[in-house]
Amino acid sequence: MKTATNPILEEKQHLRTKCLVYTRVMGYHRPVESFNIGKKGEHKQRTHFNEEKC
């Protein structure tokens, strides 16, 4: 895990909590943290849809 270099982040570290990221896989939602190494790598390479640009 990277350490915070931003003074504001360091000051508020005690207020931070873990965030779960979910993605839709095969018709249902799953947390990304439960993916195996290969699936996590695939998730990082995905292109995300931005509705405003379309």
N, CA, C and O atoms as a GROMACS GRO file, in nm:
protein
  216
    1MET      N    1   0.084  -0.119   0.000
    1MET     CA    2   0.000   0.000   0.000
    1MET      C    3   0.088   0.124   0.000
    1MET      O    4   0.186   0.132   0.075
    2LYS      N    5   0.055   0.221  -0.083
    2LYS     CA    6   0.132   0.344  -0.091
    2LYS      C    7   0.103   0.433   0.029
    2LYS      O    8  -0.010   0.436   0.080
    3THR      N    9   0.203   0.506   0.074
    3THR     CA   10   0.184   0.599   0.184
    3THR      C   11   0.138   0.734   0.129
    3THR      O   12   0.176   0.772   0.018
    4ALA      N   13   0.057   0.803   0.206
    4ALA     CA   14   0.005   0.932   0.163
    4ALA      C   15   0.115   1.038   0.171
    4ALA      O   16   0.179   1.052   0.275
    5THR      N   17   0.136   1.112   0.062
    5THR     CA   18   0.235   1.220   0.062
    5THR      C   19   0.167   1.355   0.070
    5THR      O   20   0.233   1.456   0.090
    6ASN      N   21   0.036   1.358   0.054
    6ASN     CA   22  -0.041   1.480   0.060
    6ASN      C   23  -0.066   1.514   0.208
    6ASN      O   24  -0.119   1.430   0.280
    7PRO      N   25  -0.030   1.634   0.254
    7PRO     CA   26  -0.048   1.670   0.396
    7PRO      C   27  -0.194   1.662   0.442
    7PRO      O   28  -0.220   1.627   0.557
    8ILE      N   29  -0.287   1.693   0.354
    8ILE     CA   30  -0.430   1.686   0.391
    8ILE      C   31  -0.470   1.541   0.414
    8ILE      O   32  -0.542   1.511   0.509
    9LEU      N   33  -0.424   1.449   0.327
    9LEU     CA   34  -0.455   1.307   0.345
    9LEU      C   35  -0.393   1.253   0.472
    9LEU      O   36  -0.456   1.174   0.543
   10GLU      N   37  -0.271   1.295   0.502
   10GLU     CA   38  -0.206   1.250   0.625
   10GLU      C   39  -0.280   1.299   0.748
   10GLU      O   40  -0.294   1.227   0.847
   11GLU      N   41  -0.329   1.422   0.742
   11GLU     CA   42  -0.401   1.481   0.856
   11GLU      C   43  -0.534   1.410   0.880
   11GLU      O   44  -0.575   1.394   0.995
   12LYS      N   45  -0.601   1.368   0.774
   12LYS     CA   46  -0.733   1.306   0.785
   12LYS      C   47  -0.730   1.154   0.778
   12LYS      O   48  -0.834   1.091   0.762
   13GLN      N   49  -0.612   1.093   0.790
   13GLN     CA   50  -0.597   0.949   0.778
   13GLN      C   51  -0.690   0.872   0.871
   13GLN      O   52  -0.744   0.769   0.832
   14HIS      N   53  -0.711   0.920   0.992
   14HIS     CA   54  -0.797   0.851   1.089
   14HIS      C   55  -0.944   0.849   1.049
   14HIS      O   56  -1.022   0.770   1.103
   15LEU      N   57  -0.984   0.935   0.954
   15LEU     CA   58  -1.123   0.941   0.909
   15LEU      C   59  -1.149   0.852   0.786
   15LEU      O   60  -1.264   0.831   0.749
   16ARG      N   61  -1.044   0.802   0.725
   16ARG     CA   62  -1.059   0.726   0.601
   16ARG      C   63  -1.106   0.584   0.630
   16ARG      O   64  -1.073   0.526   0.733
   17THR      N   65  -1.183   0.528   0.536
   17THR     CA   66  -1.230   0.390   0.546
   17THR      C   67  -1.207   0.318   0.414
   17THR      O   68  -1.185   0.382   0.311
   18LYS      N   69  -1.213   0.188   0.418
   18LYS     CA   70  -1.192   0.107   0.298
   18LYS      C   71  -1.315   0.119   0.208
   18LYS      O   72  -1.429   0.118   0.255
   19CYS      N   73  -1.291   0.130   0.079
   19CYS     CA   74  -1.398   0.143  -0.019
   19CYS      C   75  -1.402   0.017  -0.103
   19CYS      O   76  -1.301  -0.022  -0.162
   20LEU      N   77  -1.518  -0.048  -0.111
   20LEU     CA   78  -1.534  -0.164  -0.197
   20LEU      C   79  -1.579  -0.121  -0.335
   20LEU      O   80  -1.673  -0.043  -0.348
   21VAL      N   81  -1.513  -0.171  -0.436
   21VAL     CA   82  -1.547  -0.140  -0.574
   21VAL      C   83  -1.614  -0.263  -0.633
   21VAL      O   84  -1.558  -0.372  -0.629
   22TYR      N   85  -1.735  -0.245  -0.687
   22TYR     CA   86  -1.809  -0.354  -0.750
   22TYR      C   87  -1.810  -0.333  -0.900
   22TYR      O   88  -1.809  -0.220  -0.949
   23THR      N   89  -1.813  -0.443  -0.973
   23THR     CA   90  -1.824  -0.438  -1.117
   23THR      C   91  -1.922  -0.546  -1.162
   23THR      O   92  -1.943  -0.645  -1.092
   24ARG      N   93  -1.981  -0.525  -1.276
   24ARG     CA   94  -2.079  -0.621  -1.328
   24ARG      C   95  -2.005  -0.726  -1.410
   24ARG      O   96  -1.936  -0.694  -1.507
   25VAL      N   97  -2.021  -0.851  -1.370
   25VAL     CA   98  -1.957  -0.963  -1.438
   25VAL      C   99  -2.062  -1.069  -1.466
   25VAL      O  100  -2.128  -1.119  -1.374
   26MET      N  101  -2.078  -1.103  -1.591
   26MET     CA  102  -2.170  -1.209  -1.633
   26MET      C  103  -2.311  -1.189  -1.576
   26MET      O  104  -2.375  -1.284  -1.531
   27GLY      N  105  -2.360  -1.065  -1.578
   27GLY     CA  106  -2.497  -1.038  -1.539
   27GLY      C  107  -2.521  -1.009  -1.392
   27GLY      O  108  -2.635  -0.982  -1.353
   28TYR      N  109  -2.418  -1.014  -1.309
   28TYR     CA  110  -2.437  -0.981  -1.168
   28TYR      C  111  -2.317  -0.902  -1.117
   28TYR      O  112  -2.212  -0.901  -1.181
   29HIS      N  113  -2.332  -0.836  -1.004
   29HIS     CA  114  -2.228  -0.750  -0.949
   29HIS      C  115  -2.142  -0.826  -0.848
   29HIS      O  116  -2.194  -0.901  -0.765
   30ARG      N  117  -2.010  -0.807  -0.858
   30ARG     CA  118  -1.916  -0.871  -0.767
   30ARG      C  119  -1.812  -0.769  -0.722
   30ARG      O  120  -1.778  -0.679  -0.799
   31PRO      N  121  -1.760  -0.781  -0.599
   31PRO     CA  122  -1.654  -0.691  -0.556
   31PRO      C  123  -1.523  -0.726  -0.628
   31PRO      O  124  -1.489  -0.843  -0.642
   32VAL      N  125  -1.452  -0.625  -0.674
   32VAL     CA  126  -1.328  -0.644  -0.747
   32VAL      C  127  -1.223  -0.712  -0.659
   32VAL      O  128  -1.140  -0.788  -0.710
   33GLU      N  129  -1.225  -0.688  -0.528
   33GLU     CA  130  -1.124  -0.746  -0.440
   33GLU      C  131  -1.132  -0.899  -0.436
   33GLU      O  132  -1.035  -0.964  -0.397
   34SER      N  133  -1.245  -0.958  -0.476
   34SER     CA  134  -1.258  -1.104  -0.474
   34SER      C  135  -1.207  -1.168  -0.604
   34SER      O  136  -1.205  -1.291  -0.615
   35PHE      N  137  -1.165  -1.088  -0.700
   35PHE     CA  138  -1.113  -1.140  -0.827
   35PHE      C  139  -0.975  -1.203  -0.806
   35PHE      O  140  -0.902  -1.167  -0.714
   36ASN      N  141  -0.942  -1.299  -0.893
   36ASN     CA  142  -0.806  -1.354  -0.892
   36ASN      C  143  -0.712  -1.254  -0.961
   36ASN      O  144  -0.758  -1.154  -1.014
   37ILE      N  145  -0.583  -1.283  -0.960
   37ILE     CA  146  -0.482  -1.188  -1.012
   37ILE      C  147  -0.508  -1.153  -1.159
   37ILE      O  148  -0.500  -1.037  -1.197
   38GLY      N  149  -0.540  -1.253  -1.240
   38GLY     CA  150  -0.564  -1.228  -1.382
   38GLY      C  151  -0.685  -1.142  -1.406
   38GLY      O  152  -0.682  -1.052  -1.490
   39LYS      N  153  -0.792  -1.167  -1.333
   39LYS     CA  154  -0.915  -1.090  -1.350
   39LYS      C  155  -0.894  -0.946  -1.302
   39LYS      O  156  -0.949  -0.853  -1.360
   40LYS      N  157  -0.815  -0.924  -1.196
   40LYS     CA  158  -0.786  -0.788  -1.149
   40LYS      C  159  -0.709  -0.711  -1.256
   40LYS      O  160  -0.736  -0.593  -1.280
   41GLY      N  161  -0.613  -0.778  -1.320
   41GLY     CA  162  -0.538  -0.714  -1.428
   41GLY      C  163  -0.627  -0.678  -1.545
   41GLY      O  164  -0.614  -0.570  -1.603
   42GLU      N  165  -0.718  -0.768  -1.579
   42GLU     CA  166  -0.813  -0.741  -1.688
   42GLU      C  167  -0.901  -0.622  -1.653
   42GLU      O  168  -0.930  -0.539  -1.739
   43HIS      N  169  -0.945  -0.613  -1.528
   43HIS     CA  170  -1.032  -0.503  -1.484
   43HIS      C  171  -0.960  -0.369  -1.495
   43HIS      O  172  -1.022  -0.269  -1.532
   44LYS      N  173  -0.830  -0.365  -1.464
   44LYS     CA  174  -0.753  -0.240  -1.474
   44LYS      C  175  -0.739  -0.193  -1.618
   44LYS      O  176  -0.726  -0.073  -1.642
   45GLN      N  177  -0.741  -0.286  -1.713
   45GLN     CA  178  -0.723  -0.252  -1.854
   45GLN      C  179  -0.853  -0.210  -1.923
   45GLN      O  180  -0.850  -0.165  -2.037
   46ARG      N  181  -0.966  -0.225  -1.858
   46ARG     CA  182  -1.095  -0.192  -1.920
   46ARG      C  183  -1.107  -0.043  -1.951
   46ARG      O  184  -1.051   0.042  -1.882
   47THR      N  185  -1.182  -0.015  -2.056
   47THR     CA  186  -1.215   0.122  -2.091
   47THR      C  187  -1.351   0.152  -2.031
   47THR      O  188  -1.446   0.076  -2.050
   48HIS      N  189  -1.362   0.262  -1.958
   48HIS     CA  190  -1.487   0.296  -1.892
   48HIS      C  191  -1.572   0.389  -1.980
   48HIS      O  192  -1.520   0.480  -2.043
   49PHE      N  193  -1.698   0.364  -1.982
   49PHE     CA  194  -1.795   0.439  -2.059
   49PHE      C  195  -1.825   0.571  -1.990
   49PHE      O  196  -1.851   0.573  -1.870
   50ASN      N  197  -1.821   0.682  -2.066
   50ASN     CA  198  -1.855   0.813  -2.012
   50ASN      C  199  -1.971   0.867  -2.093
   50ASN      O  200  -1.955   0.905  -2.209
   51GLU      N  201  -2.088   0.869  -2.033
   51GLU     CA  202  -2.212   0.905  -2.103
   51GLU      C  203  -2.209   1.048  -2.157
   51GLU      O  204  -2.266   1.075  -2.263
   52GLU      N  205  -2.144   1.140  -2.087
   52GLU     CA  206  -2.142   1.281  -2.129
   52GLU      C  207  -2.072   1.300  -2.262
   52GLU      O  208  -2.109   1.392  -2.337
   53LYS      N  209  -1.973   1.218  -2.295
   53LYS     CA  210  -1.899   1.234  -2.420
   53LYS      C  211  -1.972   1.178  -2.541
   53LYS      O  212  -1.938   1.213  -2.654
   54CYS      N  213  -2.069   1.093  -2.520
   54CYS     CA  214  -2.138   1.029  -2.632
   54CYS      C  215  -2.244   1.117  -2.694
   54CYS      O  216  -2.311   1.076  -2.789
   0.00000   0.00000   0.00000
